[in-house]
Amino acid sequence: MVQGTEGPAPEHDRTPRPFTPEQLNSARVYDYLLGGKDNLEIDRDMGDRMLSRAPEIKTLAWFTRSFMLKAVEMAAEAGIRQFLDLGSGIPNSPNVHEVAREIEPSARVVYVDYDPVVRAHCDALLAKPRGVTALLGDVRRPLDILDQLKSQRLMDFGEPVAVTLVSVLHYVMDDEHPAEIIAAFRDQLAPGSYLAITHGSSDSAPEILQVLAGTHDTSAQVSFRSAAQTEAFFAGFELLEPGVVPVQQWLRPGLPETRMVMLGGIGRKP
């Protein structure tokens, strides 16, 4: 059952504690792979272990980010003026609001992450732009996030919204009900809304999956899923072409395959 403002906490609390440097943090690992500076030694160690097995992972991180920016661009060009970035991570430029506002300067953007350090970085980055907000919220508690969006009047759910979940759902374990999380947001979205997801694939090379097993019981623990399982998250949406495929296939022909497979898909609510 989806958890909201009430009810029990998840059975395993992997919420990051950013001020304890001995704890691995998924947002900081991703920041390191993107060449950022907001990471700690333990995050760099995990990133280096991944890169030693598959150096192309750094390239894949950029493919994944490029997919997100393409999804935002597609939604803005389709007339969407509201963007909800769930699990936003440590800000890197260009970000959702920069891409959306290139097309529509009045676009409204909300970044949501459950890591207080990510929230602090977002607040610093977003000190000036009006209509761009950062919220502290755990995607595993969607009703809490929806309550904040409504009570603070940050989103008008009577109009279409583009929701991005980039490399987020593979951090949600099966017993945390990822499909129900998506459904909670989907049920609030107006027709014409977009949903963009990237998700680690269980078809990744065994040596990659073995490295990722080292994240067990941390905030960076992952559960990679098949293309069919990922496609199931789009229930209630019309999948856009080319469907749920490796993110490279959304960008341009001829990009190399990678041993870590990151799936990407974009759906439109009819």
C-alpha beads as a LAMMPS data file, in Angstrom:
LAMMPS data file: protein, C-alpha beads

270 atoms
269 bonds

1 atom types
1 bond types

-500.0 500.0 xlo xhi
-500.0 500.0 ylo yhi
-500.0 500.0 zlo zhi

Masses

1 110.0

Atoms # bond

1 1 1 0.000 0.000 0.000
2 1 1 1.274 3.464 -0.865
3 1 1 2.331 5.410 2.193
4 1 1 1.439 9.032 2.644
5 1 1 1.095 11.377 5.550
6 1 1 0.183 8.548 7.883
7 1 1 1.037 4.894 8.228
8 1 1 4.154 2.905 9.003
9 1 1 7.628 3.787 7.809
10 1 1 9.301 1.519 5.273
11 1 1 10.610 -1.725 6.711
12 1 1 14.176 -0.762 5.820
13 1 1 14.924 2.914 6.232
14 1 1 17.615 3.782 3.684
15 1 1 17.078 7.529 3.938
16 1 1 20.466 9.191 3.483
17 1 1 22.199 10.789 6.430
18 1 1 24.379 13.201 4.506
19 1 1 26.520 14.396 7.384
20 1 1 27.974 10.944 8.102
21 1 1 30.824 10.499 5.611
22 1 1 30.945 6.744 6.126
23 1 1 27.563 6.275 4.420
24 1 1 27.358 5.749 0.669
25 1 1 25.006 8.179 -1.077
26 1 1 23.495 7.562 -4.510
27 1 1 23.114 11.247 -5.416
28 1 1 26.768 11.903 -4.646
29 1 1 27.905 8.839 -6.644
30 1 1 25.931 10.107 -9.637
31 1 1 27.371 13.574 -9.143
32 1 1 30.871 12.047 -9.218
33 1 1 30.125 10.128 -12.418
34 1 1 28.938 13.378 -14.024
35 1 1 32.201 15.056 -13.045
36 1 1 30.738 17.047 -10.154
37 1 1 32.492 18.044 -6.949
38 1 1 29.730 17.460 -4.395
39 1 1 30.761 13.966 -3.313
40 1 1 32.775 12.222 -0.608
41 1 1 35.535 9.637 -0.609
42 1 1 33.146 6.713 -0.075
43 1 1 31.087 7.835 -3.095
44 1 1 34.195 8.220 -5.245
45 1 1 35.365 4.765 -4.174
46 1 1 32.082 3.217 -5.351
47 1 1 32.208 5.229 -8.561
48 1 1 35.791 4.125 -9.189
49 1 1 34.876 0.481 -8.565
50 1 1 32.107 0.778 -11.124
51 1 1 34.372 2.552 -13.606
52 1 1 37.146 -0.028 -13.162
53 1 1 34.727 -2.739 -14.302
54 1 1 32.985 -0.644 -16.953
55 1 1 34.610 2.700 -17.831
56 1 1 31.705 3.486 -20.154
57 1 1 29.444 4.051 -17.130
58 1 1 30.552 7.696 -17.073
59 1 1 29.395 7.990 -20.679
60 1 1 26.132 6.267 -19.759
61 1 1 25.550 8.833 -17.009
62 1 1 25.680 11.542 -19.670
63 1 1 23.411 9.562 -21.998
64 1 1 20.912 9.301 -19.142
65 1 1 21.067 12.994 -18.395
66 1 1 20.711 13.810 -22.098
67 1 1 17.592 11.632 -22.202
68 1 1 16.090 13.600 -19.306
69 1 1 16.765 16.914 -21.027
70 1 1 15.269 15.581 -24.265
71 1 1 12.143 14.468 -22.388
72 1 1 11.765 17.932 -20.838
73 1 1 12.231 19.537 -24.240
74 1 1 9.614 17.254 -25.820
75 1 1 7.116 18.022 -23.060
76 1 1 7.686 21.773 -23.317
77 1 1 7.313 21.672 -27.092
78 1 1 4.030 19.793 -26.578
79 1 1 2.758 22.762 -24.575
80 1 1 3.378 21.569 -21.009
81 1 1 4.252 24.401 -18.643
82 1 1 4.645 22.516 -15.341
83 1 1 7.518 20.157 -14.515
84 1 1 7.959 17.884 -11.507
85 1 1 11.437 16.355 -11.149
86 1 1 11.206 13.541 -8.603
87 1 1 14.503 12.412 -7.120
88 1 1 16.245 15.396 -8.680
89 1 1 19.708 14.750 -7.264
90 1 1 22.504 17.279 -6.892
91 1 1 21.967 20.049 -9.461
92 1 1 24.008 20.029 -12.654
93 1 1 23.581 22.537 -15.454
94 1 1 21.657 22.568 -17.705
95 1 1 18.812 21.399 -15.499
96 1 1 15.070 20.959 -15.980
97 1 1 14.111 24.597 -15.451
98 1 1 16.836 25.859 -17.791
99 1 1 15.723 23.590 -20.651
100 1 1 12.005 24.169 -20.088
101 1 1 12.420 27.943 -19.902
102 1 1 14.382 28.053 -23.133
103 1 1 11.076 27.050 -24.745
104 1 1 8.614 28.652 -22.323
105 1 1 10.076 31.310 -19.996
106 1 1 7.086 31.060 -17.646
107 1 1 7.474 27.306 -17.038
108 1 1 6.982 26.272 -13.431
109 1 1 9.410 23.666 -12.042
110 1 1 9.532 21.768 -8.747
111 1 1 12.551 19.687 -7.770
112 1 1 11.976 16.989 -5.143
113 1 1 14.609 14.933 -3.330
114 1 1 14.782 13.164 0.013
115 1 1 18.394 14.082 0.750
116 1 1 18.774 17.261 2.866
117 1 1 22.135 18.018 1.234
118 1 1 20.548 17.828 -2.228
119 1 1 17.840 20.187 -0.990
120 1 1 20.502 22.605 0.275
121 1 1 22.274 22.551 -3.095
122 1 1 18.974 23.135 -4.895
123 1 1 18.085 26.034 -2.607
124 1 1 21.450 27.654 -3.320
125 1 1 21.081 27.150 -7.068
126 1 1 17.474 28.300 -7.154
127 1 1 17.852 31.389 -4.987
128 1 1 16.874 33.698 -7.843
129 1 1 14.462 32.117 -10.369
130 1 1 10.782 32.686 -9.607
131 1 1 8.484 29.742 -10.179
132 1 1 11.274 27.235 -9.462
133 1 1 11.091 25.444 -6.117
134 1 1 12.930 22.696 -4.247
135 1 1 11.065 20.393 -1.872
136 1 1 12.316 17.850 0.635
137 1 1 10.305 14.698 -0.036
138 1 1 10.714 10.946 -0.333
139 1 1 9.265 9.471 -3.522
140 1 1 8.350 6.414 -1.453
141 1 1 5.784 8.630 0.280
142 1 1 3.984 10.144 -2.711
143 1 1 0.999 11.442 -0.779
144 1 1 3.324 13.613 1.317
145 1 1 4.768 15.117 -1.857
146 1 1 1.343 15.650 -3.404
147 1 1 0.124 17.316 -0.209
148 1 1 3.053 19.760 -0.317
149 1 1 2.483 20.526 -3.992
150 1 1 -1.195 21.249 -3.393
151 1 1 -0.977 23.069 -0.053
152 1 1 1.790 25.357 -1.330
153 1 1 0.017 25.789 -4.689
154 1 1 3.135 24.777 -6.560
155 1 1 1.290 22.726 -9.193
156 1 1 -2.089 23.103 -10.868
157 1 1 -3.176 19.515 -11.401
158 1 1 -6.021 20.714 -13.589
159 1 1 -3.374 21.372 -16.253
160 1 1 -0.823 18.942 -17.722
161 1 1 2.374 18.244 -15.796
162 1 1 5.582 16.591 -16.991
163 1 1 6.943 14.218 -14.344
164 1 1 10.531 12.972 -14.546
165 1 1 11.870 10.006 -12.571
166 1 1 15.433 9.701 -13.784
167 1 1 17.400 6.834 -12.252
168 1 1 15.080 6.848 -9.243
169 1 1 12.830 3.791 -9.344
170 1 1 15.667 1.271 -9.221
171 1 1 16.360 2.639 -5.734
172 1 1 12.797 1.675 -4.741
173 1 1 12.624 -1.946 -3.623
174 1 1 9.725 -4.209 -4.571
175 1 1 8.327 -4.115 -1.026
176 1 1 8.206 -0.317 -1.304
177 1 1 5.655 -0.672 -4.130
178 1 1 7.091 1.336 -7.050
179 1 1 4.063 0.725 -9.295
180 1 1 1.721 2.138 -6.652
181 1 1 3.954 5.190 -6.290
182 1 1 3.624 5.900 -10.010
183 1 1 -0.121 5.301 -9.837
184 1 1 -0.504 7.843 -7.013
185 1 1 1.000 10.560 -9.206
186 1 1 -0.705 9.353 -12.398
187 1 1 -4.138 9.583 -10.809
188 1 1 -3.581 13.288 -10.079
189 1 1 -2.347 14.179 -13.567
190 1 1 -4.487 15.875 -16.194
191 1 1 -4.774 14.412 -19.710
192 1 1 -1.798 15.432 -21.832
193 1 1 0.646 15.015 -18.954
194 1 1 3.989 13.329 -19.599
195 1 1 5.920 10.744 -17.588
196 1 1 9.625 10.112 -18.279
197 1 1 11.466 7.272 -16.548
198 1 1 14.970 5.865 -16.696
199 1 1 15.626 2.577 -14.942
200 1 1 18.589 0.231 -14.609
201 1 1 18.108 -2.973 -16.587
202 1 1 18.559 -6.486 -15.246
203 1 1 20.032 -7.243 -18.682
204 1 1 23.168 -5.363 -17.650
205 1 1 26.394 -7.384 -17.683
206 1 1 26.857 -9.737 -14.697
207 1 1 30.061 -7.991 -13.614
208 1 1 28.140 -4.710 -13.343
209 1 1 25.372 -6.271 -11.305
210 1 1 28.002 -7.816 -9.037
211 1 1 29.562 -4.414 -8.312
212 1 1 26.146 -2.927 -7.573
213 1 1 25.468 -5.704 -5.063
214 1 1 27.953 -3.893 -2.813
215 1 1 25.372 -1.158 -2.215
216 1 1 23.064 -3.461 -0.221
217 1 1 21.445 -1.847 2.843
218 1 1 22.624 1.646 1.892
219 1 1 20.734 4.559 0.355
220 1 1 22.406 3.522 -2.919
221 1 1 20.956 -0.026 -2.901
222 1 1 19.493 -0.867 -6.295
223 1 1 16.983 -3.285 -7.760
224 1 1 17.460 -3.409 -11.517
225 1 1 14.436 -4.660 -13.471
226 1 1 13.630 -6.002 -16.924
227 1 1 12.305 -3.943 -19.819
228 1 1 8.878 -5.561 -19.339
229 1 1 8.832 -4.652 -15.645
230 1 1 9.856 -1.091 -16.454
231 1 1 7.233 -0.803 -19.167
232 1 1 4.604 -1.876 -16.626
233 1 1 5.249 1.360 -14.710
234 1 1 3.652 3.197 -17.652
235 1 1 0.228 1.640 -17.044
236 1 1 -2.362 4.298 -17.892
237 1 1 0.015 6.133 -20.243
238 1 1 0.484 5.886 -23.998
239 1 1 4.116 5.008 -24.653
240 1 1 5.855 7.233 -27.169
241 1 1 8.203 5.738 -29.756
242 1 1 10.671 4.064 -29.543
243 1 1 9.200 2.756 -26.263
244 1 1 11.189 1.432 -23.302
245 1 1 14.668 0.978 -24.750
246 1 1 18.284 1.758 -23.788
247 1 1 18.507 5.513 -23.346
248 1 1 21.020 5.834 -26.199
249 1 1 18.278 4.895 -28.643
250 1 1 16.327 8.022 -27.663
251 1 1 19.216 10.321 -28.565
252 1 1 20.691 9.633 -32.010
253 1 1 21.785 6.663 -34.120
254 1 1 25.219 5.151 -33.716
255 1 1 25.805 5.695 -30.005
256 1 1 27.679 2.797 -28.393
257 1 1 26.066 0.096 -26.304
258 1 1 27.123 -0.100 -22.660
259 1 1 27.434 -3.082 -20.342
260 1 1 25.319 -1.275 -17.791
261 1 1 21.988 -0.911 -19.578
262 1 1 19.852 2.081 -18.621
263 1 1 16.324 1.898 -19.993
264 1 1 14.366 5.002 -20.887
265 1 1 10.726 5.570 -21.714
266 1 1 8.297 8.471 -22.123
267 1 1 4.536 8.173 -21.786
268 1 1 1.623 10.553 -22.338
269 1 1 -1.585 10.386 -20.336
270 1 1 -4.513 10.191 -22.758

Bonds

1 1 1 2
2 1 2 3
3 1 3 4
4 1 4 5
5 1 5 6
6 1 6 7
7 1 7 8
8 1 8 9
9 1 9 10
10 1 10 11
11 1 11 12
12 1 12 13
13 1 13 14
14 1 14 15
15 1 15 16
16 1 16 17
17 1 17 18
18 1 18 19
19 1 19 20
20 1 20 21
21 1 21 22
22 1 22 23
23 1 23 24
24 1 24 25
25 1 25 26
26 1 26 27
27 1 27 28
28 1 28 29
29 1 29 30
30 1 30 31
31 1 31 32
32 1 32 33
33 1 33 34
34 1 34 35
35 1 35 36
36 1 36 37
37 1 37 38
38 1 38 39
39 1 39 40
40 1 40 41
41 1 41 42
42 1 42 43
43 1 43 44
44 1 44 45
45 1 45 46
46 1 46 47
47 1 47 48
48 1 48 49
49 1 49 50
50 1 50 51
51 1 51 52
52 1 52 53
53 1 53 54
54 1 54 55
55 1 55 56
56 1 56 57
57 1 57 58
58 1 58 59
59 1 59 60
60 1 60 61
61 1 61 62
62 1 62 63
63 1 63 64
64 1 64 65
65 1 65 66
66 1 66 67
67 1 67 68
68 1 68 69
69 1 69 70
70 1 70 71
71 1 71 72
72 1 72 73
73 1 73 74
74 1 74 75
75 1 75 76
76 1 76 77
77 1 77 78
78 1 78 79
79 1 79 80
80 1 80 81
81 1 81 82
82 1 82 83
83 1 83 84
84 1 84 85
85 1 85 86
86 1 86 87
87 1 87 88
88 1 88 89
89 1 89 90
90 1 90 91
91 1 91 92
92 1 92 93
93 1 93 94
94 1 94 95
95 1 95 96
96 1 96 97
97 1 97 98
98 1 98 99
99 1 99 100
100 1 100 101
101 1 101 102
102 1 102 103
103 1 103 104
104 1 104 105
105 1 105 106
106 1 106 107
107 1 107 108
108 1 108 109
109 1 109 110
110 1 110 111
111 1 111 112
112 1 112 113
113 1 113 114
114 1 114 115
115 1 115 116
116 1 116 117
117 1 117 118
118 1 118 119
119 1 119 120
120 1 120 121
121 1 121 122
122 1 122 123
123 1 123 124
124 1 124 125
125 1 125 126
126 1 126 127
127 1 127 128
128 1 128 129
129 1 129 130
130 1 130 131
131 1 131 132
132 1 132 133
133 1 133 134
134 1 134 135
135 1 135 136
136 1 136 137
137 1 137 138
138 1 138 139
139 1 139 140
140 1 140 141
141 1 141 142
142 1 142 143
143 1 143 144
144 1 144 145
145 1 145 146
146 1 146 147
147 1 147 148
148 1 148 149
149 1 149 150
150 1 150 151
151 1 151 152
152 1 152 153
153 1 153 154
154 1 154 155
155 1 155 156
156 1 156 157
157 1 157 158
158 1 158 159
159 1 159 160
160 1 160 161
161 1 161 162
162 1 162 163
163 1 163 164
164 1 164 165
165 1 165 166
166 1 166 167
167 1 167 168
168 1 168 169
169 1 169 170
170 1 170 171
171 1 171 172
172 1 172 173
173 1 173 174
174 1 174 175
175 1 175 176
176 1 176 177
177 1 177 178
178 1 178 179
179 1 179 180
180 1 180 181
181 1 181 182
182 1 182 183
183 1 183 184
184 1 184 185
185 1 185 186
186 1 186 187
187 1 187 188
188 1 188 189
189 1 189 190
190 1 190 191
191 1 191 192
192 1 192 193
193 1 193 194
194 1 194 195
195 1 195 196
196 1 196 197
197 1 197 198
198 1 198 199
199 1 199 200
200 1 200 201
201 1 201 202
202 1 202 203
203 1 203 204
204 1 204 205
205 1 205 206
206 1 206 207
207 1 207 208
208 1 208 209
209 1 209 210
210 1 210 211
211 1 211 212
212 1 212 213
213 1 213 214
214 1 214 215
215 1 215 216
216 1 216 217
217 1 217 218
218 1 218 219
219 1 219 220
220 1 220 221
221 1 221 222
222 1 222 223
223 1 223 224
224 1 224 225
225 1 225 226
226 1 226 227
227 1 227 228
228 1 228 229
229 1 229 230
230 1 230 231
231 1 231 232
232 1 232 233
233 1 233 234
234 1 234 235
235 1 235 236
236 1 236 237
237 1 237 238
238 1 238 239
239 1 239 240
240 1 240 241
241 1 241 242
242 1 242 243
243 1 243 244
244 1 244 245
245 1 245 246
246 1 246 247
247 1 247 248
248 1 248 249
249 1 249 250
250 1 250 251
251 1 251 252
252 1 252 253
253 1 253 254
254 1 254 255
255 1 255 256
256 1 256 257
257 1 257 258
258 1 258 259
259 1 259 260
260 1 260 261
261 1 261 262
262 1 262 263
263 1 263 264
264 1 264 265
265 1 265 266
266 1 266 267
267 1 267 268
268 1 268 269
269 1 269 270
